[in-house]
Amino acid sequence: MNAFFASGRAVDLVLALMLAEALLLAGLHRYAGRAPAPDRWLANLGSGFCLLLGLRAVIAGAAWPWLALALTGSLAAHLIDLRRRWN
């Protein structure tokens, strides 16, 4: 189990589940009208996704610019989400 987390596979699994969640929600909204529109949740999910990409970069030993890029993406998505909720 230690190797599973140390290798970053746990983060990969969570990223895959988040992608599946996004596809499911978008599909439910588009074809059944039973989920919120993507503009209501996509920025929030994107912010978390970028944070996990940053974690994955650190675990993989990637150069610091990759972490900075992931954190910047998370900040941008967070600010978009915050702006949307503020109005």
C-alpha positions in Angstrom: 0.0 0.0 0.0 2.9 2.3 0.8 4.2 1.9 -2.8 0.8 2.7 -4.2 0.8 6.2 -2.5 4.5 6.8 -2.9 4.4 6.1 -6.7 1.6 8.6 -7.2 -0.9 6.0 -8.4 -3.4 7.1 -5.7 -3.4 10.6 -7.1 -3.8 9.2 -10.6 -6.8 7.2 -9.4 -8.4 10.3 -7.9 -7.7 12.3 -11.0 -9.4 9.6 -13.1 -12.4 9.5 -10.8 -12.7 13.3 -11.0 -12.7 13.1 -14.8 -15.3 10.4 -14.7 -17.4 12.6 -12.4 -17.2 15.6 -14.7 -18.2 13.4 -17.7 -21.1 11.9 -15.8 -22.4 15.3 -14.6 -22.1 16.8 -18.0 -23.8 13.9 -19.6 -26.6 13.9 -17.0 -27.1 17.6 -17.6 -27.1 17.4 -21.4 -29.2 14.3 -21.9 -31.4 14.0 -18.9 -31.4 17.6 -17.4 -30.8 16.0 -14.0 -27.6 17.7 -13.0 -26.4 21.3 -12.6 -25.0 22.9 -15.7 -21.2 22.6 -16.1 -20.7 26.4 -15.6 -21.9 25.9 -12.0 -19.3 23.3 -11.0 -16.5 23.1 -13.6 -14.3 25.9 -12.2 -14.5 24.3 -8.7 -13.6 20.9 -10.0 -10.9 22.4 -12.1 -9.3 24.0 -9.1 -9.1 20.7 -7.3 -7.9 18.9 -10.4 -5.0 21.4 -10.7 -4.1 21.0 -7.1 -3.9 17.3 -7.5 -1.8 17.7 -10.7 0.6 19.8 -8.6 0.8 17.0 -6.0 1.4 14.5 -8.7 4.2 16.6 -10.1 5.9 16.8 -6.7 5.6 13.1 -6.1 7.1 12.4 -9.5 10.0 14.7 -8.8 9.1 17.1 -11.6 10.9 20.4 -12.0 9.4 23.3 -9.9 7.9 25.1 -13.0 5.4 22.3 -13.3 4.2 22.7 -9.7 4.0 26.5 -10.3 2.0 26.0 -13.4 -0.5 23.7 -11.6 -0.8 26.1 -8.7 -1.4 29.0 -11.0 -4.1 27.0 -12.8 -5.7 26.2 -9.5 -5.7 29.8 -8.5 -7.2 30.9 -11.8 -10.0 28.3 -11.5 -10.6 29.3 -7.9 -10.9 33.0 -8.8 -13.3 32.2 -11.6 -15.4 30.1 -9.2 -15.3 32.8 -6.5 -16.3 35.5 -9.0 -19.2 33.3 -10.2 -20.4 32.7 -6.7 -20.0 36.4 -5.7 -22.5 37.6 -8.3 
